[in-house]
């Protein structure tokens, strides 16, 4: 027995030594880059963003309700506001409203780069207008803040990129690498006529890109537990999504004589089963990459866990699961969004329906989601069908590529005190359509995201400080300069 205890103690000491060795040798991945001096951004840049917000390029779910005049107005606005871009860059209009600007590079042997953004914005609910502190489409500038729909999603990317290009053209700068600016007009409703058609056009032109950079994450403030500094999150992957429609058809009748089970009973049980049997939690590649980059900057306990992810996997997952935002990072989520059935309070409906939305981790397919849903429900009375609007989860892009290093370096030059790290984007972006052009796709927008403004995405009081927009312009200027170099 004594010998066994000695062996167990030895094994424990070896394990503790292994954990501590990994912790103390957990290297920081933060690169050392000299900050660039802030360049002058003309006041016209802010006015142009204000004007862009005033143009109501709203994407409605019903395509027939889209105001085409607003999108034509945006075309005219860009031609007027950016005369050098209009005269020196090659522009292609896709399905009337989406735009591709091609800035020819000096070295045709270099693969081009693609900067993305989208022109459209979500509607503003009429019942919410009174809660806004400024007119949602007024583009008002007050107290150093630009107010209005699109200020951060996503006209900051579009106007920031165009302002940067116009400034560089004024300097007679020409990139070595050809750059494409691709702006879709229907990202908020799936990108079918914008991003999908842009990619088809570029693919037909034989374009193979070195990198693609789209909206996505931002510089977070106080949103990464364990890190006091601001953290710039670079999305190296995003979740897929699918909505499954569940329907039940059974005998109905008068509510005074109900059968033991009705359509609503069967449907409700199915939805409850799905919620009570969530998909298993996983640590997928972009999350492991986040741990490798953020872990060394954390306090000792978190650093120890992230330095030994295989040993502390359960603890890491349980910590993520404690909050909805963290839970979305580690599992394919299940969210019932629509339940319908019945027309009259004393009539048992013959049919009941539900829609359940799944946000899918990389590595899991839509077919696997459907198979698991069918297995969990285990009721042949329920018909399961797939929504037409869905997307497979793309693979994670490399953190060793030129595109990632380009973003990493540029962020550090403009925002020198931030920590940079890859992560998984839980929402959907137009960039998911661009994988036929490049495996190196990254999602980042240069503004600050915190508890104060995070709910303004698609919500009330969307706004952006003027100072942050000017930094965004500086960021895109530096990105274009850095992206011009060869690999």
C-alpha positions in Angstrom: 0.0 0.0 0.0 2.8 2.4 0.9 4.4 1.7 -2.5 1.2 2.5 -4.3 0.8 5.8 -2.3 4.4 6.7 -3.2 3.7 6.0 -6.9 0.5 8.1 -6.7 2.3 10.9 -5.1 5.0 10.8 -7.7 2.4 10.8 -10.5 0.7 13.8 -8.9 4.0 15.7 -8.6 4.8 14.9 -12.2 1.3 16.2 -13.2 1.7 19.3 -11.2 5.1 19.9 -12.6 3.8 19.4 -16.1 1.0 21.9 -15.5 3.3 24.5 -14.0 5.9 24.1 -16.7 3.3 24.7 -19.4 2.0 27.7 -17.5 5.3 29.4 -16.9 6.5 28.7 -20.4 3.2 29.8 -22.0 4.6 32.4 -24.5 3.0 35.7 -25.3 2.0 35.9 -28.9 1.6 39.7 -28.8 3.9 41.2 -31.5 6.1 44.2 -30.9 5.2 46.9 -33.5 6.0 50.6 -33.4 2.9 52.8 -33.4 2.4 55.2 -36.3 1.8 58.8 -35.7 -1.9 59.8 -36.1 -2.4 61.3 -39.5 -4.7 64.2 -40.3 -8.2 63.1 -41.3 -10.2 65.9 -43.0 -13.5 67.0 -41.4 -15.2 66.1 -44.7 -14.7 62.4 -43.8 -17.1 62.7 -40.9 -19.6 64.7 -43.0 -19.5 62.0 -45.6 -20.3 59.3 -43.0 -23.1 61.5 -41.8 -24.5 61.9 -45.4 -24.1 58.1 -46.0 -26.3 57.4 -42.9 -28.9 59.8 -44.2 -29.4 57.7 -47.3 -31.9 55.0 -46.3 -30.4 51.9 -47.8 -32.7 49.6 -45.9 -32.9 45.9 -46.6 -36.5 44.7 -45.9 -37.2 41.0 -45.7 -39.6 41.5 -48.7 -37.4 42.4 -51.6 -40.2 44.2 -53.3 -40.3 46.7 -50.4 -36.6 47.8 -51.0 -36.3 51.4 -52.0 -34.2 51.2 -55.1 -34.0 55.0 -55.3 -32.0 55.1 -52.1 -29.4 52.7 -53.5 -29.2 54.7 -56.7 -28.7 57.8 -54.5 -25.9 56.0 -52.7 -24.1 55.4 -56.1 -24.3 59.1 -56.9 -23.1 60.0 -53.5 -20.0 57.9 -53.8 -19.2 59.3 -57.3 -19.6 62.9 -55.9 -17.8 62.4 -52.6 -14.8 60.5 -54.0 -13.9 61.9 -57.3 -10.4 60.3 -57.5 -11.8 56.9 -56.8 -14.5 57.5 -59.4 -12.0 58.5 -62.0 -9.0 56.3 -61.3 -10.4 53.0 -60.0 -12.4 50.6 -62.1 -15.9 50.2 -60.9 -18.3 47.3 -61.7 -21.9 47.4 -60.6 -23.4 44.0 -59.7 -27.2 43.7 -59.8 -27.5 47.5 -60.0 -26.6 48.3 -56.4 -23.6 46.2 -55.3 -20.2 47.6 -56.2 -16.7 46.3 -56.9 -13.9 48.9 -57.0 -10.6 47.6 -58.5 -7.4 49.4 -57.7 -4.8 48.0 -60.0 -1.5 47.1 -58.4 2.0 47.5 -59.8 3.0 43.8 -59.4 0.5 41.5 -61.2 2.4 38.5 -59.8 1.0 39.3 -56.3 -2.4 37.9 -55.4 -4.9 40.7 -54.8 -6.5 41.6 -51.5 -10.2 42.2 -50.9 -11.7 44.6 -48.4 -15.4 44.2 -47.8 -18.4 46.1 -46.4 -22.1 46.3 -47.0 -24.3 49.2 -48.0 -27.5 48.1 -46.5 -28.9 48.5 -43.0 -31.7 46.9 -41.0 -35.0 48.8 -40.6 -35.8 50.9 -37.6 -39.0 49.7 -35.9 -41.6 52.4 -35.8 -42.5 51.6 -32.2 -38.8 52.2 -31.2 -38.3 55.6 -32.9 -39.3 57.5 -29.8 -36.5 55.7 -27.8 -33.8 57.1 -30.1 -31.8 60.0 -28.8 -31.4 61.3 -32.4 -33.2 60.7 -35.7 -32.3 57.2 -36.8 -31.5 58.3 -40.3 -30.5 61.9 -39.5 -26.8 61.3 -39.4 -26.7 63.9 -36.7 -23.3 64.9 -35.2 -23.6 66.1 -31.7 -21.2 66.1 -28.7 -18.5 64.4 -30.8 -20.8 61.5 -31.8 -22.3 60.4 -35.2 -25.8 59.1 -34.7 -27.8 56.8 -36.9 -28.5 53.5 -38.4 -25.4 52.2 -40.2 -22.9 54.1 -38.1 -21.3 50.9 -36.9 -23.1 48.3 -39.0 -21.6 48.7 -41.5 -21.2 52.1 -43.2 -18.1 52.7 -41.0 -16.3 50.0 -43.1 -17.6 51.3 -46.4 -16.9 55.0 -45.8 -13.7 54.3 -43.8 -12.3 52.3 -46.8 -13.3 54.9 -49.4 -11.9 57.8 -47.3 -8.6 55.9 -46.9 -8.3 55.2 -50.6 -9.2 58.8 -51.6 -6.5 60.1 -49.2 -3.9 57.8 -50.6 -4.9 58.7 -54.2 -4.4 62.3 -53.3 -0.8 61.3 -52.4 -0.5 59.5 -55.7 0.0 56.3 -53.9 -0.3 53.1 -55.9 -0.4 49.7 -54.3 2.0 46.9 -55.4 -0.9 44.5 -54.8 -4.2 44.9 -56.7 -6.9 45.7 -54.2 -10.6 45.1 -54.6 -13.2 47.0 -52.5 -16.4 44.9 -52.5 -19.6 46.4 -51.1 -22.8 44.2 -51.2 -26.2 45.7 -50.9 -28.2 42.9 -49.3 -26.0 41.5 -46.5 -28.8 41.9 -43.9 -31.0 39.5 -45.9 -28.5 36.9 -46.9 -26.3 38.5 -49.6 -27.9 36.5 -52.5 -27.9 39.3 -55.0 -24.9 41.1 -53.5 -22.0 39.1 -52.1 -22.9 35.8 -53.9 -23.1 37.6 -57.3 -19.9 39.6 -56.6 -18.0 36.3 -55.9 -19.4 34.8 -59.0 -18.2 37.7 -61.1 -14.7 37.8 -59.5 -14.4 34.0 -59.9 -15.3 34.3 -63.6 -12.5 36.9 -63.8 -10.1 34.4 -62.4 -9.5 36.3 -59.1 -7.7 34.3 -56.4 -7.2 36.5 -53.4 -4.4 36.5 -50.8 -6.8 37.6 -48.1 -10.3 38.9 -47.5 -11.2 41.3 -44.7 -14.8 41.9 -43.7 -16.8 43.3 -40.8 -17.1 41.1 -37.7 -15.4 41.6 -34.4 -14.1 44.9 -33.0 -11.9 46.2 -30.2 -13.7 45.0 -27.0 -13.6 46.9 -23.8 -14.3 45.0 -20.6 -15.8 42.1 -22.5 -13.1 39.5 -22.2 -13.0 38.2 -18.6 -9.6 38.2 -17.0 -8.1 40.9 -19.2 -8.2 44.5 -18.2 -6.8 45.9 -21.4 -8.8 46.4 -24.6 -8.8 43.3 -26.7 -9.1 43.4 -30.5 -10.8 40.2 -31.7 -10.1 39.0 -35.2 -12.7 36.6 -36.5 -10.9 33.6 -38.1 -14.2 31.7 -38.5 -17.9 32.1 -38.1 -20.7 29.8 -37.2 -23.1 28.3 -39.8 -26.8 28.4 -39.4 -30.0 26.6 -40.3 -33.6 27.0 -39.3 -35.6 23.7 -39.1 -39.4 23.8 -39.5 -41.3 21.3 -37.3 -45.0 20.6 -38.2 -47.6 18.3 -36.7 -51.0 17.4 -38.3 -53.6 15.6 -36.1 -57.3 15.5 -35.5 -58.5 18.7 -33.8 -62.0 19.5 -32.7 -63.8 21.2 -29.9 -61.8 22.1 -26.8 -64.5 20.6 -24.6 -63.5 17.0 -25.7 -59.6 17.0 -26.1 -57.8 13.9 -27.0 -55.0 12.7 -24.7 -52.5 14.5 -27.0 -53.1 17.4 -29.4 -51.0 19.0 -32.0 -49.8 21.6 -29.5 -48.9 18.9 -27.0 -46.8 17.0 -29.5 -45.1 20.1 -30.8 -44.4 21.5 -27.3 -42.8 18.2 -26.2 -40.6 18.2 -29.2 -39.4 21.7 -28.6 -38.8 21.0 -24.9 -36.8 17.8 -25.8 -34.5 19.9 -28.1 -33.9 22.5 -25.4 -33.2 19.9 -22.7 -30.8 18.0 -24.9 -28.4 20.6 -26.3 -25.6 19.8 -28.6 -22.4 18.8 -26.8 -19.9 21.5 -26.1 -16.6 21.6 -28.0 -13.4 23.6 -28.1 -13.1 24.3 -31.9 -10.0 25.6 -33.6 -10.8 29.4 -33.5 -11.5 29.1 -29.7 -8.3 27.2 -29.1 -6.5 29.9 -31.1 -8.1 32.5 -28.9 -6.9 30.6 -25.8 -3.3 30.5 -27.2 -3.2 34.2 -27.8 -5.3 35.6 -24.9 -4.2 33.0 -22.3 -0.7 34.4 -21.7 -2.1 37.8 -21.0 -4.5 36.6 -18.2 -4.1 36.1 -14.5 -2.5 33.0 -13.2 -5.5 30.7 -12.8 -6.9 31.4 -16.3 -3.5 31.3 -17.8 -2.9 27.9 -16.3 -6.1 26.5 -17.7 -5.5 27.9 -21.2 -1.9 26.6 -21.1 -3.3 23.1 -20.4 -6.5 22.9 -22.4 -6.6 19.2 -22.6 -6.4 18.8 -18.8 -8.8 21.7 -17.9 -11.2 21.2 -20.8 -14.2 20.6 -18.5 -13.5 23.6 -16.4 -13.0 25.8 -19.4 -16.2 24.7 -21.0 -18.2 25.1 -17.8 -16.9 28.6 -17.5 -18.0 29.4 -21.1 -21.4 27.8 -20.6 -22.2 30.1 -17.6 -23.0 33.0 -20.0 -25.1 33.0 -23.2 -22.3 34.7 -25.1 -19.8 32.1 -23.9 -22.1 29.2 -24.5 -22.5 30.3 -28.1 -18.7 30.0 -28.5 -18.5 26.3 -27.4 -21.6 24.7 -28.9 -24.1 24.6 -31.7 -27.0 26.5 -30.1 -30.7 25.7 -30.3 -33.2 28.6 -30.3 -37.0 28.2 -30.9 -38.0 31.4 -32.6 -41.5 30.8 -33.9 -44.4 28.7 -32.6 -47.8 28.9 -34.2 -51.1 27.0 -34.2 -54.7 27.6 -33.4 -57.1 30.3 -34.5 -59.8 30.3 -31.8 -59.7 29.8 -28.0 -62.2 26.9 -28.0 -60.9 25.0 -31.1 -58.1 22.5 -30.9 -55.9 23.2 -34.0 -55.4 20.5 -36.7 -51.9 21.8 -37.3 -49.2 23.3 -35.2 -45.8 24.6 -36.4 -42.5 25.7 -34.9 -39.3 27.1 -36.3 -36.0 26.3 -34.4 -32.8 28.2 -35.4 -29.5 26.5 -35.0 -26.1 28.3 -35.0 -23.6 25.7 -36.0 -20.0 25.3 -34.8 -17.3 24.8 -37.5 -16.8 21.0 -38.0 -20.6 20.3 -37.7 -22.7 20.1 -40.9 -26.3 21.0 -41.5 -27.0 17.3 -42.2 -25.6 16.4 -38.8 -27.8 18.9 -37.2 -30.9 17.6 -38.9 -30.0 14.0 -38.0 -29.5 14.8 -34.4 -32.8 16.8 -34.2 -34.7 13.8 -35.7 -33.0 11.5 -33.2 -33.7 13.7 -30.2 -37.4 14.3 -31.1 -38.0 10.7 -32.0 -41.5 11.2 -33.1 -42.7 10.2 -36.6 -45.7 12.5 -36.2 -43.5 15.5 -36.6 -42.3 16.5 -40.1 -39.0 18.2 -40.2 -38.0 20.5 -43.1 -35.1 22.8 -43.8 -35.4 26.6 -44.4 -34.0 27.8 -47.7 -31.9 30.4 -46.0 -29.0 28.5 -44.4 -25.2 28.3 -44.4 -22.6 25.7 -43.6 -20.0 26.7 -41.0 -16.7 27.5 -42.8 -13.4 26.2 -41.7 -11.1 28.4 -39.6 -8.6 30.5 -41.4 -4.9 30.3 -40.4 -3.3 32.7 -37.9 0.0 32.2 -39.7 -1.2 33.6 -43.1 -0.2 37.0 -44.6 -3.8 38.2 -44.1 -3.9 37.6 -40.4 -0.4 39.0 -39.8 -1.4 42.1 -41.9 -4.4 42.7 -39.6 -2.4 42.0 -36.5 0.3 44.4 -37.4 -2.0 47.2 -38.6 -4.2 47.0 -35.4 -1.1 47.3 -33.2 0.2 50.3 -35.3 -3.0 52.3 -34.9 -4.2 51.0 -31.5 -0.8 50.2 -29.8 -2.1 49.3 -26.3 -4.6 46.6 -27.3 -4.2 42.9 -27.1 -4.9 41.1 -30.4 -6.4 37.6 -30.6 -8.3 35.4 -33.0 -11.8 34.2 -32.1 -15.0 32.7 -33.5 -17.8 35.0 -34.8 -21.2 33.8 -33.7 -23.2 35.8 -36.2 -23.1 35.6 -40.0 -21.3 37.9 -42.4 -21.1 38.2 -46.2 -17.6 36.9 -46.0 -18.9 33.3 -45.8 -19.6 33.5 -49.5 -16.0 34.4 -50.4 -14.3 31.1 -49.7 -14.2 30.2 -53.4 -11.8 33.2 -53.7 -9.5 32.6 -50.7 -9.1 30.4 -47.6 -7.8 33.4 -45.7 -10.8 35.3 -44.5 -10.8 37.6 -41.5 -13.5 39.6 -39.8 -12.6 42.9 -37.9 -14.0 46.4 -37.8 -11.9 49.2 -36.2 -14.1 50.6 -33.5 -14.6 50.0 -29.8 -17.3 47.7 -28.5 -18.4 47.7 -24.9 -21.4 47.2 -22.7 -22.6 50.7 -23.5 -22.9 50.2 -27.3 -23.1 46.5 -27.8 -26.9 46.5 -27.9 -27.1 49.2 -30.5 -26.3 46.6 -33.3 -29.6 46.3 -35.0 -31.0 48.1 -32.0 -31.6 51.6 -30.6 -29.2 54.5 -30.6 -26.6 53.2 -33.0 -23.8 55.6 -32.9 -20.0 56.1 -33.3 -17.7 58.7 -31.8 -16.1 61.0 -34.4 -12.7 60.2 -32.9 -13.2 56.5 -33.4 -14.3 57.0 -37.0 -11.2 59.1 -37.7 -9.1 56.2 -36.2 -11.0 53.8 -38.5 -9.9 55.9 -41.5 -6.3 55.9 -40.3 -6.6 52.1 -39.8 -7.7 51.5 -43.4 -5.0 53.9 -44.7 -2.4 51.9 -42.8 -4.0 48.6 -43.9 -3.7 49.6 -47.6 -0.1 50.6 -47.1 0.8 47.4 -45.3 -1.2 45.2 -47.7 0.7 46.7 -50.6 3.9 44.8 -49.7 4.7 41.3 -51.0 4.5 38.2 -48.8 
